């Protein structure tokens, strides 16, 4: 239950950050709205300055828009209790690994190339690392089994079990 709650909290917070960035990117919201806590507001010399940079897009799509899709998927899977599904779990682990690796590049870009200290960006990257860590923890604590660890039903053909190597 704590693992699911952790995924829900991290993905919800990440979703809100991504939504904020997306709305500002598409000029659907001003970056300095009063309902946004002051520490989270974008200003010209930090987060707002990177919204239109090349690093803010992956394959031409805003990173925040990709984030919305990812975090909604994690949120639905966590709330719905779907992560014991091996396929969803390994998908989550693969995509979250990708987000962490891309995040390392983006952190480098923020600090070394753009020379911007964006609190929201750093928060998002930390949340991605937490989501990845929680996903990895699921495997370590035996909540998810690898296909080769699952018992095979006696009458099942080997081709359908993922165990195609003859004994």
LOTIVEX-562727 format. One record per residue (C-alpha): z, x, y. Coordinates in steps of 0.2 Angstrom, whole numbers, padded with zeros to 4 digits, always signed. Example, Ala and Ser with C-alpha at 12.3 -4.5 7.8 and 13.67 -1.06 7.14 Angstrom:
# LOTIVEX-562727
+0039+0062-0022 +0036+0068-0005 
END
This chain:
# LOTIVEX-562727
+0000+0000+0000 +0004+0014+0012 -0013+0022+0009 -0022+0006+0013 -0012+0004+0028 -0016+0021+0034 -0034+0018+0031 -0033+0002+0041 -0024+0009+0055 -0035+0025+0057 -0051+0015+0054 -0046+0002+0067 -0042+0015+0080 -0058+0024+0077 -0068+0008+0078 -0060+0004+0095 -0064+0021+0102 -0082+0020+0095 -0084+0003+0102 -0078+0009+0119 -0091+0023+0119 -0105+0012+0113 -0102-0001+0126 -0101+0013+0140 -0117+0021+0132 -0127+0006+0133 -0120+0002+0150 -0112-0015+0144 -0095-0009+0151 -0089+0001+0165 -0079+0017+0159 -0064+0014+0170 -0059-0004+0166 -0041-0008+0170 -0037-0015+0153 -0041+0003+0146 -0025+0014+0146 -0027+0027+0159 -0026+0041+0146 -0041+0033+0137 -0052+0030+0152 -0068+0040+0153 -0070+0050+0169 -0084+0060+0176 -0078+0077+0171 -0073+0073+0153 -0079+0060+0141 -0091+0051+0152 -0100+0067+0155 -0105+0069+0137 -0111+0051+0133 -0129+0055+0137 -0129+0073+0130 -0140+0078+0115 -0124+0081+0105 -0119+0062+0107 -0133+0057+0096 -0137+0060+0078 -0155+0057+0073 -0158+0048+0089 -0143+0036+0087 -0127+0037+0097 -0113+0044+0086 -0102+0030+0092 -0114+0017+0085 -0114+0026+0068 -0095+0027+0069 -0094+0008+0071 -0104+0005+0055 -0093+0018+0046 -0076+0012+0052 -0081-0006+0049 -0085-0001+0031 -0069+0008+0029 -0059-0007+0037 -0067-0020+0025 -0065-0009+0010 -0046-0006+0014 -0042-0023+0019 -0051-0031+0004 -0043-0019-0008 -0060-0013-0013 -0057+0006-0014 -0052+0006-0032 -0070+0003-0035 -0076+0021-0040 -0093+0019-0032 -0085+0014-0015 -0072+0027-0016 -0085+0041-0019 -0096+0035-0005 -0081+0035+0006 -0076+0052+0001 -0094+0059+0004 -0096+0050+0021 -0079+0055+0027 -0083+0073+0022 -0099+0072+0032 -0089+0065+0047 -0077+0080+0046 -0091+0093+0045 -0101+0085+0059 -0084+0084+0069 -0082+0102+0068 -0099+0105+0075 -0095+0092+0089 -0078+0100+0093 -0087+0117+0095 -0100+0109+0106 -0087+0101+0117 -0077+0117+0119 -0091+0130+0119 -0107+0122+0124 -0102+0107+0135 -0085+0114+0141 -0078+0097+0141 -0060+0092+0135 -0063+0074+0130 -0046+0067+0123 -0055+0052+0115 -0067+0063+0106 -0053+0074+0099 -0043+0059+0094 -0058+0052+0085 -0061+0069+0076 -0042+0069+0071 -0044+0051+0065 -0059+0056+0054 -0049+0070+0047 -0035+0058+0043 -0047+0046+0035 -0054+0060+0024 -0037+0066+0020 -0031+0049+0014 -0047+0046+0004 -0044+0063-0004 -0026+0059-0007 -0031+0043-0017 -0040+0054-0030 -0025+0067-0031 -0013+0053-0035 -0023+0045-0048 -0028+0030-0039 -0047+0033-0042 -0053+0040-0059 -0069+0051-0061 -0082+0043-0072 -0079+0056-0086 -0060+0052-0085 -0062+0034-0089 -0061+0028-0107 -0077+0023-0115 -0078+0007-0125 -0081+0011-0143 -0097+0001-0144 -0105+0006-0128 -0120+0017-0129 -0118+0034-0121 -0132+0031-0109 -0122+0018-0100 -0106+0028-0099 -0112+0043-0089 -0108+0053-0105 -0125+0058-0111 -0121+0074-0119 -0120+0073-0138 -0103+0078-0146 
END
